[in-house]
Amino acid sequence: MASRSFSYRTIQQPVTGSYKEKGSKFFSFAYPVQTESEIKEHLVALKKEFFDARHHCYAWVLGADKKQFRSFDDGEPNHSAGDPILGQIRSKDLTDVLIVVVRYFGGTKLGVGGLITAYRQAAEDALAHALIIEREVVEFIQIKYDYAATPEVMRVVKEFSLVIVEHTFGDGSTLHVQVALRDLDKIMERLALLKATGSPLSFR
């Protein structure tokens, strides 16, 4: 069974970088992202802003397990742009990151080797300006309970520093909470124990 990732590395905020070679200018942009729709928004905005650039090459990685990823050469020779950018994301063990490198052609061809170096250096320069942070992988659970069980449930909330996303009241009380994945098994065991000892609650 594959081990679960309890945390991951990403960048705190958008950053930029650049690289120049034989007249060509490479402007790099790195963004923290969590969805493909966010990625598309950044790509559309950059293409609109740098509409006169010849190439908009990029790579991204999503998810704590890093299984979602893509690289795109945008007309450059195969694997000469997107892959070097992706390589920089992976070399720093990052995820939930998009890097776009915008190229303005300087009139002199760089060759495949030169392009690989240029796109790699541009991506590396952006990440050199980034603050790399570690984030917890989280899950969301729902806890339903009678009001009589409120003290026990709130003790679990406090003990594990659960983040209350939503709290609704009716015949009983319903909590939607955010939990750190590393604590999930312990929390579920604790809730199961409460239920087994007679506390009127359910959870999922």
Secondary structure, DSSP 8 states (H G I E B T S, - for coil): ------EEEEESS-EEEEEEETTEEEEEEEEE-SSHHHHHHHHHHHHHHTTT-SEEEEEEEESTT--EEEEE-TTSSTTSSHHHHHHHHHHTTB-SEEEEEEEE--SS--HHHHHHHHHHHHHHHHHHT--EEEEE-EEEEEEEE-GGGHHHHHHHHHHTT-EEEEEEESSSEEEEEEEEHHHHHHHHHHHHHHHHTT--EEE-
